[in-house]
Amino acid sequence: MTQTSLARAQPLVLLAIAIGALGSAYTAQYAYGLEPCVLCLYQRIPYAVVGVLGVFAYLMPAGRYAREIAALAGLAFVIGAATAFYHVGVEQHWWASAAACGGGDPATAVTMDQFQALLQQKPEKACDEVDWTLFGISMATYNAVASSLMAAGAFAAWRRLGSPS
């Protein structure tokens, strides 16, 4: 693939990745009732960033800022892979989550009215609960692998876009 064809394909590839990943996450949430935890929601952010980068790349003349966009997409995927790996560690109880997973602490309620309001709230989903697996592998694990591969692809495109044709 030449630099020009790579630069032309870049916006569509980035948009397809973002739409596919976010579409899958929202379908799992709204069509199948899989409630996301806080870390699940954090894992969506890099895909939104990649989608914005894809739109930006689409609006630019072909090839303009293609190398920079590839590098930024690679960075977003690295952050996504790190977040997903962290979530896998929480799921596997390798470490406790620093994120607010699992609802509020009743000890923070000061008055009886505040305590009753806290009890009536729907508790947040705990980050160490795995609702769905495929072949015994959680969505966070799949995301860690996919984000890592996409980071490698984005950095390979960055390198290719910087070399002479």
Secondary structure, DSSP 8 states (H G I E B T S, - for coil): --HHHHHHHHHHHHHHHHHHHHHHHHHHHHTT-----HHHHHHHHHHHHHHHHHHHHHHS-TTTTHHHHHHHHHHHHHHHHHHHHHHHHHHTTSS--SS--S---GGG--SHHHHHHHHHS-----TT----EETTEEHHHHHHHHHHHHHHHHHHHHHHHHS--
